[in-house]
C-alpha cells in the first residue's frame, strides 16, 4: 500500500511576509490581525492573494478585488507580494522535506506531494512521520503546514484542505463516505464554477451525490472532464508522485486596474510592469518563450486577446514589453480597460540553442557591413591608431 502526503503551507504568502517583517523589527504579526497580501493599501488595486484568519472572519475571500476587501474591513492591513521572498522560503521548505528520503513532487510554490512508502519501516508509522515533519517545519522556519495523508494524490490533496491551520488529516478509501461525500460539490478537486453549476442543475449538490450518480449521465453533460470528476468523487486516482515535475506550459500575469485605462500611455505603464513580472518568472523557471499574447478586459466585462508567434525566443523584460505594446496597439478598440494581462507560451529551456533565420543572418551581415564602413571612415579621418581592439 502506498502512503502519500500532501503538504500545504497555511496562507503561505501572508505567513512568509509576516515572518520576514518580524525579523526586521515589525511589532505586528500579520497572521494575528486582519491582513491580506496582494492589495495596494493606497490605490486599493489588485486582488487578494492570501488572507489571515482574522481577515477571513470579515468574509474576505482569496481572489476577490482588494477594493471589496477594504470595504468589508476598513482597518485591513495590506502588504505587497514579494515573489522572490516566497521563492526563497519555498526552496528552504522543499530542501527540508527532501531530507526525509521520500519522493517529492512540488506542484506549486507552497505545496507538494511526498511519497513516503519506501521510508516507512511499518506502514502504521505514517502519523508519527507526518507529525515529525509538521512540527519540524514550524520549529525551523516559523510557519505552519497542513498534512493530508492517503494512498493516492487526490485523496491526500483533499485531506490537506480539511480544517486548517497546522493540522494533520487522513482520507483513506474507508473514510471517503464519512469525510468527503457530505462536502459541497464545489469542494471537490478540479470542480470549477461552470462544472458545479451544471452539476447543480442535475440536482448533484454534494460530492456523495456525484459519486453515486450514473457516470454516463455526467459524461454526457461534462464530457471527459465529467468522467474525471466522477472518478475523483469515488476516490479514484492512479497518477504517481513524479520526482521531477514537468515545466510550465505557459507563464503569465495580469492585473485588475483601480481605475479604467483610457490612453495608450496609461496602458504602456501597466504592460511594462506586467512584462517585468513575466520576465522574472521566466528566468526563475529557466525558460524562454516563442509566443506572447496580450489580454484585454473592458469595463463592460467583454474581453479579447491577441498573440504573436515569434521567429525566436524571448525572456528579457524589454523584449516582452515591446511585443506586448505592439499587440495591444493592434487589438485595442479604444474602449475603457478594466484588466490587462500578458502571457508567454511555447516555452523551452533557456539553454535551448536558437537557429537563426536567413532574415536574421542577412540583418547581422548588413549591421557588420555598416560598422566596417564607419570604422574605415574614422581611420581615414583620424589615422589607423584611432581604433583599437578592446580587452576583457
N, C-alpha and C positions, 0 to 999 in steps of 0.2 A: 504493500500500500504506500502510495506517495504521500508525503506531508509537505504542503506548500504554505508559506507565509505570504501575506500581502502586508507590507509595512508602509504606512502613510503618515507623513508629518502633519500634526494638528495645526491648522492655519499657518502654513509654512512661511509665507511672505511676512505675515504680521509677527510671527514668533521670532524669525531671524532678524527682522528690523528692530524689534523690541530688545533683543539680546545685545545687538550692536550698539544701540542707543544707551543702554545701561552701562556698557563697557566704557563709553566715552563721557560718562558723568550725568546722564539724564536721571531725574528723580521720579519719572513717570514710566511705569511699565505698561506699554500699550495693550498688553494682554488682559489687564485688570480694569481698564476703563473703556467707555465706548470709543472705538477707534477702527479705522479702515486703512487699507493700503490701496492706492490707485487713483484717488481723487485729489485734485488740486484745491487746497483749502481756500485760496484767494479767488481763483477763477471758477471754482466749483465745476470743473470739467472732468471728463473721463468716466470710467466705470469702477465699481468696487471689485477689486481683485481678491481681497481677503478681509475678513472681519473678526473682531474679538467676540467673545461670548456675551459681554455686556452690550455690544452693538446689536447682536442678534436678538436680544430681548426687546429692542425697539422695532423689530420687524425688518431690519436691513438684510438684504439678500446679496450674495455674491453674484456679480454680473449686472446688477441694476445700475442706472446712471447715478453718478455721485451726487448730482443735484437733488435727486429724490432721497438719498440717504441723509443729506444735510437737513432736508425738510422734516424728516422723521425725527431727527435728533440734532437740534441746533447747536449743542455743545460738542458735537462729534469732532474727534481729532483725526486728521488725515496725514499720512506720510506718503511720500512719493516712492514708487517702486525702484529698487536697485538690483537689477538683474545680475550684475557682476558679483554682488554680495551673495545673492541666492545661489549662484553657481558655485561659489567657494564653499558655502555650508553644505550644499548638495554633495560635492565631491568628498568632503570630510565624512559625511554620513555613509556614503557608499563604500569608502575605503574601510570604515569601521565594520560594516556589515560583511564585507568580503573576508574579513579575518575569521569569521565563523566557520569558513570552509564550505559553505553551501554554494549552490549555483545561483547567481544573482542576475536578474534581468531588470534593468532600470527602464521604467516606462514614462517617467516624467521627472522634472527636477526634484519633486518631493515624494515620489513613491516608487516602489519596486516590488518585484516578486522574489522570494528566496526559497528555493527548493532545498530543504534540509534533510531529505530522505536518507542520503548516504552518510550523514554525520551523526545520526541518532543511533546509539547502540541498542536502544529499546524504543520502539515507536511510541510508547506511552510517555516518553520524556519531553514531548513537544511543548507542553505548557511551561515546564521549567526553563527550557531554552528560550521560549518567547519572552518570559518574564526577565530572564537574564539580559537579553538584547534590549528590551524596552527600558529597563532601569539603567543599563549601561549608557544608552543614548542620553537619557536625562542627566545622569551624573557627569558625563564627559562634556556634553555640549550645552546643556541647559534648556533644551526644548523637549517636547513630548511627542510620542508617536502612538498610533493605534496599530494593533497587530490582528489581522484576520487569519484564521487557520482552517485549512480544509485539505481535501485530497485533489482538488483541481484549482486552476487560477480563478475561474469565475466565482466559485463559492468563497474562496479566500478574499477576493475583492469585495463581495457583498458583505462578508462578515466584518471587514475592517470599517465599513461605512455604518455599522450599527452605532449605538450610543458612544459619544465622544465627550471629553478627550482622555488620553492616557489610559486606554483600556485594551484588554485582550478579549477577543470573541472567537468562538468556534462555529462552524457551519458545515457539519458533515451531512452526508446523504440522509441519515436517520433524523436529522434535525430540520430538514427543509420544510416539512409540513408545519411544524410548530413555529419556527423562527422566521421563515421567508414568505410563505404563502399568504399570511394575513396582511403583508405590506401592500400599500397602494401600488398600482401597476407602474406609476411614474418612478418608483424606486428601483425598478429592475434595470440592471446594467444594459446600456445601448437602447433603452426605450426613450426616444426623443419625443418632443411635443406632438409632432404630426402623427407618429405611431400611437401615442397614448390617446389622442383624440379619436383616431379610427377605432381603437380597441374599445373605448368607452361607448361608442355608438353601437358596438356589438354586445353591450352590457357586460364587458370584461373590465372590472374595476380593481381587482387585486391580482397579485402575482399568482395566487392559487387559482383564480378564475381562468387565467391564461393556461396554466399547467394542465387543467382538466378539460380544456376546450379541444375541439377537433382541429388538429394541426393543418388539415387540408383547407378548412374554412379560413384560418388565419393566413395561410399562404395565398389564398385566393384574393384577400384584401391587401396584404402587405408583401406579396411575392416572397423572394428568398429571405428577405430580412424578417418577415413574419415567422418563417420556419426557424430561423436562428433564435428569435425571441422566445418561441415556444420551447425550444431546447434549453435555453437559459432558465426559463421558469421551472423546468424539471431538473435543473442542476447538471445538465449535460454539457461538458466541455472537455475536449481532449487535446487542447493546444499545450505543447510543452513549454517549460521555462527555458528561454533561449539565453545562452550566456552572452552572446554579442547581439544586441538589438539592431534592427535594420535602421539605416539612415532615414532621416525625414524625407518625404517626397516633395515637400514644399515648405517654405518658411515665409511668413508674412506678418504684417502688423497693421492695425487700423485704429482710428481714434474718433470718438463722437465729439463733435465740436460744441463749445459752450454757447457760441452764437453762430448763426448761419454765415458761411463764407460766400461772399458775393463778388469777389475780384480775383484776378489771376495772382496778384502779389500776395494776397492772403493765403490762397491755396498753395503757393510756392513755399511759403514758410512752413506750413504744416507738412507738405510732402517731403521737404528737405529733412525735417525731424524724423519722420517715419522711415525714410530711406536710411538714415543713420542707424536706426534701431534694427532694420532688416540686415544691414551690413554687419553689425556687431554679432547678430545671431548666426549669420552665415559663417563668420570667422570662428565663433565658438564651436560650431559643429564641423569646422574644417571642410566646408563645401563651397561651391560656386554655382551660379545659375545660368541657364541658357534661355530662360523665358521670364519676362517681367510683365505683370498685369497691374492695372490700377482699378480700384473700385470706387464708385461714387454713389452715395445715397443722398437723395434730395430731401428738402424739408417736407415734401408731401409723401415721403417714405417709398417712393419709387426709386429704383436703382439700376445701375448699369456698370459694365466693366469693359475694359479694352486691354488687349495683350499684344505682345510682340515676341516672336521667335527670333533670337539673336544668332548672328553668324559665329559668335564666340561665347565666352563665359564672363560673367561679372561677379564681383564681390565687394568692390570699393563703394563707399557711400556716394562719392561724386558721380560715378558712372550710373548707379541706380537712380540717383536724383535726376540726372539729365534725361534718361529714358522715360522715367515716370512723368516728368513735366511735359515731354513731347506727347505721350499717350493721353495725358489729362487734357492738353490743349486740343487734341484731335477729337476727344469724346465729349467734353463739357458743352452743354447746350445753353449755358449762361443762367440757368435757374439757381436759386439759393441752395447751398450744400449743407447737409447735416453731418455727414460722415465721409471720411476719406481713408483709403487703405492701399497698401502696396503688397503684392505677393510675388515671391520668386518661386520658380518651379523648374522641372527638368534638371535636378541637381546632380552634381558629380563631385568626387573628392577634389579638393583644391589642388592636389598634386597631379591631377589628370592632365596629360600633355594636350596642347591645342594645335590643330593643324591649320596653318594659315591658308586663306583662300587666295586665288590669283589676284583678286582685288587688293587684299592686304599687302601681298608681296609687291604689286605694282606701286601701291601708295608709299611703301617703305623706300623703293627704288627712287621714286620722284623726290622724296624728302632728302635722301642721301645726295642725289644729283644737285638739288638746290643748295645743300650745305657745302658741297665741294665748290660750287660756283662762288659762294660768299667767301670761302677761305682763300680762293685764288685772287679775288678782288682785294682782300686785306693784305695778302702777301705782296701784290703788285704795288699797293699804295704805301705800305709801311716797311716792307722788307720781309725776307723769309723768317727772320728771328722773332717776328711778332707773335707767331703761334707755336706753342709747344705742347707735347703730349702731357696730359695730366697723370699723376701717380696716385695710387690708393693711400 
